[in-house]
Amino acid sequence: MVDNINQEFQYKYIGFWKRVLAILIDIIFLIPIAILYLKTYKYFVSHKMIAPVLIYYILIYAYHIFFITKYGGTPGKLLTKIKIVNKNCENLSIKQVLLRYSPQILGTLIFLIMNFYNLNSEQNKVLKLINSLIGYFTMADVLVIVFDNKKRAIHDYIAGSFVISKKL
């Protein structure tokens, strides 16, 4: 069990900087999709065409869901020898991955609503406030990794996940 990882000396918990490296590698894998998104985004927003933008985000989340449930991590994590597991050292379920990414998914939905729907000023204020709270959550998420003895972020606690690597 992952709760006893340090006692077994087989695994170590992964902190902030190695996670950042893994994310940067994933960004490289996703560059073709990102270029397409950046080249078309303004057009889609100006013409209120939400479907293509929604498809982009679905592809990004599908990438994470597929790789994490099937292999225990995205290509960036796998190349850096990182694995995302549950308390039994098993790959996460789809539900756990969705829970792990729930703060990001919420932020994405708010972003889409703010960009594609004409909202009155009160509705816009509420969404901007929620968006700011998500930003603060992200900062807190990073701080928790730094100070948690198992290097778990808030999103790891939400999903019941651990980010580990085998000790050499």
Residue, then its C-alpha position, 0 to 999 in steps of 0.5 A: m500500500v502506498d500509505n506505507i511507501n516510506q516504510e517499504f523503501q520501494y517508492k518515493y513521493i514526487g515533489f513540485w519540480k519533477r512534476v513541473l518537468a513532466i508537465l513541460i514534456d507533456i506540453i511538447f507532446l501537445i504542441p500540434i494541438a495547441i498551435l491549431y487551437l491558438k491559430t483558430y481560437k479568435y475566429f471561433v470566439s468572434h463567431k461564437m463557435i463553441a464546439p471546436v473549442l470544446i472539442y480541443y478541451i475534450l481532447i486535452y482531458a481525454y489525453h490525461i484520462f487515457f494515459i493516467t488510467k492505462y499507464g499510470g501517467t502521461p508521457g511526460k510523467l512516464l519519461t520522468k519515471i513518475k507514476i500516479v497511483n491510488k492507495n493500493c499502488e494501482n492506476l487511477s480509475i476514470k472517476q479518480v482522474l476526473l476528480r483529480y482534474s475537477p478544479q481544472i475542469l471547473g476553471t475551463l467551464i468558467f473560461l468557456i462561459m465567460n468567452f462564449y456567452n453574453l453575460n450581464s455585469e453581475q453574472n460576469k462579476v460572479l464568474k470572475l470571482i469564482n475564476s479568482l478563487i480557482g487561481y488561489f486554489t491553484m497557488a494553495d495546491v502548489l504550496v500543499i505539495v511543498f509542505d506535505n510529507k507525502k508530496r500530495a497536492i489538494h487535487d491528489y487528496i480529492a482523488g485519493s491519488f499519490v505521485i510516486s517514483k521507484k527508488l533507484 
